[in-house]
Amino acid sequence: MSASGSSRGEHIVPEFDTENVEKGLFHQAKEGKITMVLALDDSEHSFYALEWTLNHFYSPATGGGMGFQLVIVHAKTAMAAANVSGPGTSAEEVLQDAEMDQRKLAARTVEKARAVCSAHSVEAVVEVMEGDAKHVLIEAVAKHHADILILGSHGYNSLGHGFQLMHWQSKMDGTSFTVL
């Protein structure tokens, strides 16, 4: 196990430094709650990140989640007009079908997340926001004044995530947050 975390199969599990919370190093800690935004899609990686978060931040060892606010954000891709049609279908019909499929996927994903949270007796704010995932997450972190952003790995190693997030954070206009 390294200082940056331990490896469990394909998943990198970061260690959480509770001393920083106790010292009030997260800006919301002074107001009583540390806000975490968790990016969620329908992947195994996202649900692993959700389970990990619930097991580590909402365990009896951390006071059962007292002091933490969990915001789960699902980014639904905005549908753009497409020049796609086939025999007997129009581009509009294809677009409507794709939009309906996305709404169903978002509903299933959110329902599953709520069930996982409920099984851990955790009440989380769950939002579906439309747009590109990275822009949605930047907006959600700013909107909720998040102290921590939690992402599933999607096969990226921690270095790849680090470079991606440094780019994202550079767009945050001074907003500071920790990435898990």
N, C-alpha and C positions, 0 to 999 in steps of 0.2 A: 504494500500500500504506500503510495506516495503522498506528498503534501497536497497535491491537487486532487486526490481522490483514489478510489480503489476500483479495480476492474472486476466486473461480474459478467462473464461471457462477453457479449458484444457491447454491453452497456458500460459507460463510464459513470461511476457514482461519485460525485464530488462530496467532500466533507463539508459540513456546515459549521462555521466557527461561532459557537454560541456566545463566546466572550464579546464579540462585536455587538451582538444584540444587547447583552447586559450593560455594555458601556454606552449604548445609545448611538452607535456609529451609523445606523440607518436613520434617515431623516424622519420617518414616520414613528420610530420607536419612542420619540419624545412625546408623541401624541397618543401613545398607547397601542398602536397597531402597526405592524410591518405589513405592507401590501405586496403581494406576490401576483404577478400576471403569468399564467400558464398558457402557452400556445398549444392548441389542441386541434388535431385533424383526426381522421379515422384510422391512422396507422397504429401498429403495435408499439412503436417508439413513443408516440404521444401518450398512450395509455400507460405505458411503463413509467413515464415521467410523472403522470398523475398519481399512480400508485406510490411511487417513490416519495413524492411530495407529501401525500397523506400519511404515509408510514413514518416519515422523519419529522415533519413539522406539526403533526396532529397526534403524536403519540403521547402516552402518559409522561414520558421523560421530558417533553417540552411543554407540559401543562395542558395537554390535550388540545393544542391549537390556540390557547388563550394568547392573545397578542399578535395573531396573524389574521390577515384578511386575504382570502383566495379569490382571484378573479380569473375565470377560465374563458379564454377567447378563441372562438373558431372563426377563421377567415374563409368567407365564401367568395370565390372568384367572381368578379363582375363579368357578366356575359356581354360580349361585344357582337355587333352585327356581323354575320358571316355570309360569305357568298357561297353557300353550300346548298345544293339541292340535288335531288335525285328524281327518279321516275315517280310521279304522283305526290311529291313533297315539295314544299317551298322552303326557302331559307328561314322564313318566319316560323314555320312549323318545327324545323330542326332546332332553332333557337329556343322556342317554347318548351320543347321536350328536354333539352339540355338544362334549362333553368329549373324545370320541375324536378329533374333528377338531382340537381344540386340542392334544392330545398329539402328533398327527401333525405339525402345524405347528411345534410346539416342537422336535420331533426333527429335522425338515428344517432349521430355522434353526440349531440347534446343530451339526448335521453340516456345514452350509455354513461356519459360523464356524470350526470345527476345520480344515476343508480350506484356508480362507484362511490361517489361522495356520500350518498345516503348509507351505504354499507359501512362506512367509516364514521357515521354520525357527524358529518361535516356539512355545513351550509355554505355553499360557494355562490358567488355571483357568476352567472353564465351568460355570455354575450355572443351573438353571431354578428360579425361585422363584414361588410362587403368590400372587397378590394384585394390587391396583391398582399400576400401574407406578411412580408416584411414591413410594408407601409402600415398595415392594420396593427401590427405589433408595436411599431413606433408610436402610433396614435394612442393605443391602449395604455402603454407605459406612461405617456404624458398625461392622458386623461385621468388615470387613477393614481398618479404620482407614485408609481410603483418603485419599490426598493429592490425587488428581485424579479428577474425575468427567467422563466423556466421553459426549456425547450427539450423535446426529444431529439435523439441524435440523427435519425434518418441515415445512418451509416457514415456520417462525418466523424472524423476523429476530433479530439478536443482542439487541436491546432487549427483545423479547418473552420470549426465553429468560432474560434477566437478571432481569426481574420475577418470572417463574415460580420461578427458582432462589433468589432472595432469600426468597421465601415458604417454599420447601422448607428452605433453610438455617436459617431461624428456628425450625424444628421439630427441629433437630439437637442441642439442648442443649449448645451450646458447641463442637461438633465443627467443625473448620475444614478446608475443602478447596477446591481450585481447580476451576473448571468450564471445560471446553473444548468 
